[in-house]
Amino acid sequence: MNARLFDGQTAVISGGLGDIGFKTAVALARNGAAIGLGDIKDPSEATPYIQEIESFGVQCVYHRVDAGQHTAVKKWIDEVVASLGIPQLIIVNAAIVNLKGLHEISPEEWINELNINLNGAFFMAQYTTGVLCEAALPGRVVMVGSWAAQRVHQHMPAYSVAKAGLNMLCKCMALELAPRNILVNEIAPGYVSAGLTGKIWNDNPALMEKSRAKVPTQQVIMAEEVADQIVHLCDPRNCHMTGSTLLMDGGLSLV
């Protein structure tokens, strides 16, 4: 068998049972990476996901983890290291969103959303890259952001604020880790037919068409397409991008 792009490497993915997270896991596994999935779902729900990943001839483990709890994140990463080896591909993906305006969202919802989407990203990226530094290994970190970090979204202020913070976190980490050959980048999708948006669109196809019409390219993004671009950012031949945002929004941010 010919060598694959990520043979001998391990990837960790938070929010790994979600649409984008799992499609990314599949894309990395297809290219030879062992996969450590983390999500809040019960382990009994992970079996078919693990089986699909392992069909590519790689190992896969799943751990239930709350991305907003730093001790839980540390325990998860330590368990992945023990079973699969040190992760060199770090996909920071876990996120939640409340579709509520500024005076509708409760203080508890605001705090929880920033905790998962921003604090959780920091906890995961800080600890995993610390392990890489200690082992003197190179790595790739990809943070799943959003075009909402660049434009006001009145119906989801906490999400937009968290993703704007994620953008700067990416830059801060990229500068500090560049001398260690740990590259940190962000991918910022526009309208993706996945997750909460995908469910809303499935229930209301007319709303999807209305959203599509707003996109200059007249296309919405599929989770597989986001996964492909994450693989591109992880590719060892892509060795000069760090602190960058790969904006894939079909031109939404231009209008």
N, C-alpha and C positions, 0 to 999 in steps of 0.2 A: 504494500500500500504506500502511495506517495505521502510524504510528510504534509501535514496540514498546518495552517497558519499559526494555530495556538496549541499545537501538540506539546504536552508536558507542562502546560500552564493551568492555573485555577482561576476561575472567575467567581466573584460574589455579587449577588444582585438583590438589593432590597426591593420590596414590593414585587417579588419574583413570581407570584401567581397572578398578577394583574396582566392585562393585555400586552402592554409595551414590555413589561419586565419579562414575561414568559417568551414572547417572540424574540427578545434579545437573547435569552438563555438558549433558545433553539438555534439561533444564528451562530452563537459562540460555540456551542456544542458541535454543530455541523463542521466547524473549523477546528475541532480537536480539543477544546477546553473542557476540563472538569468543572462542574457547576455546583456552587453552593447557593441555594435559594433561601431567602428569608421573607416571611410574610406573617400577617396576623391570623391567617386562617388555621383551622384545626389540622393537625398532621394527617388525619384520615382523608382530607380532601386533596392532599398532595400526590397520592399514589399515581394517578394517570399522568400527571405532569412529569414525575420522576421517570416513569416508564418510557415516555416519549423522548426525554433527554438521553436516557441510557441506550435507546435504539441507535444512537450514533456512535456507540462503542466507547463512551466515556462514563465516568462515575458522576453520580449526582446525589446530593444530600439536601434535605429540607429541615429547617428549624423554624419553629414559631417564635417570632420576635417582635417586640414593640419598638419600632425605629426611634421613638421619642424618648426611650429610656436608655441612658448611656451605659448602665451596667448590663442591661440585656443585650445591647449591641456588642459590647466587649465579649460577653460569654458566647454569643453566636460566632463571632469571628474566631475566637480561640478554638471552638469546636470544629469549625471548618478547617483551620490550620492542622488540627490533630488528625482529621480524617482524609483531607485532600491535599494538604500542603499550603504554603503561604500564597494567598491570592495576589496575583500581579495584575489582574483585570478587575477593576472596582467600579461597579455600576450603581450609582446613587440614584435610586428611582422612586422610592416610597413617597407617596404624597396623598393628601386628602383635599377636598374642596367643599366649601359651603356656598351655595348659590344664593347669597343674601346680601342686601345692600348695607351701607355703612350704619344705618340705624336699625337694621333688622338682626344683624349678627350679635350674638350674646358675648359677653366678656369671656365666658368659658370656651365658646367655639373659636373665638379669635386666638386665645392662648393656645388651644390644642392644635389649631391649624398651623400656626407659626412653629410650634414645637415639633410637629412631625415633618413639615416641609423644609424648615431651615435648621433648627437645632439638630434634628435627626440626621440631616445631611452632614452637618459638621461632625457629629459623634462618629458616624461611620467612616467618613473620609479621614478624620484625624487619627483614629485608632489603626485602621488598615495601613495607611501610609507610614505610621510610626513603626509598625511591624516590618514593613519593607525597608525602612531606613536602618533598623537594627540589623537586618539580614544583609544589608548592602545590595539589594536587588532593585532592578529597574521596574517600572510599572506604568500603568495607564489608569487614570481616573476619569470617568465620564459622568457628569452630573446632568440629570434630565430636568431641564428648566422649561421655559415656555416663552412664547412671544408676548405673553401677558406681562412679563417683566418690563417690557419696553413701552407699553401703551396702557392707558387707564381702562380698566374693566369695572364699571360701576356695580355690577352684580356679583363680583367676587373680589373685594378689596384685600382680604387677608391673604388669599392665594397670590394675588399680584405682588403684594408687598414681600411675601416670603420668597417668591421667585426672583424679585429684584435683589434681595439679599443674597440669594444663591449665586447670582451672577458675580457679585463682588467677592463672595467666598471663593469661588473658582479662581478669580484673578489673584487673590492673596495667597492661596495655596500654590498656584502655579509658579509664582515668583520664588517662593521659598524652596520649593521642591525641585525646580529645574536643574540645579547643579547635581542632583542625585539621580538624574535621568528618570524622574517620575513626572510624567506629563499630565496636566489637569486641564480638561476642556469641558465645555457645556454644549449640549444640544438643545435647541429651543424650537420645538414644533409649533405650528399654527393649529388649524382645526384638524384634530385626529379623530377618526371613527373608532374610538376605543374608550374604555373606562366609562365614567359617568356620562360623558358626551355621547358615546356610542349607544348607551342604553336609551338616552333621551331620543336620539335620532331613530332608533329602531321602533320606538313607540310612536314617533311622529315624523315620518319620512318627509313631509312637507317642510318641516323645520330644517332638515338636513339640506334640502334643495335651496332654501332661503340662505342658509349659511354658505353653501357652495357658491351662490351667486355673488357673494361679497368678495370672494377670493379672485384676485386678478387672473390666476391661471385656470380658474373655474374647476378646480379639483380639491377634494379633501384628501387627507393623508391617511394611509393605512398603518397599523402598528408594525407590520413587517418592514415598511419603508423606513420607519424610525430606527428599527433594529439594524437594518443594513448600514445606516449612517453611523450608528454606535460602533459597529464592527470596523468601519473605516477609521474612526478616531482611535480605536485600539490597535490597529494594524502596526506592527513594528516598523514597517517601511514609512509610516507617517510619523517621522521623527523630529519635525520642526515646529509643529503646532502645539502651543501650550498657552493657557490663559485666554483661549479663543472661544467664541460662541458660533457654533454652526447653526445658523438661522434657516429653518426650512418651513416657511409659512406661506409659500405660494405668492408672495408679494403683499400679504395683508398689512405688514408694517409700513408699506409705502403709501398707503392711502388713508 
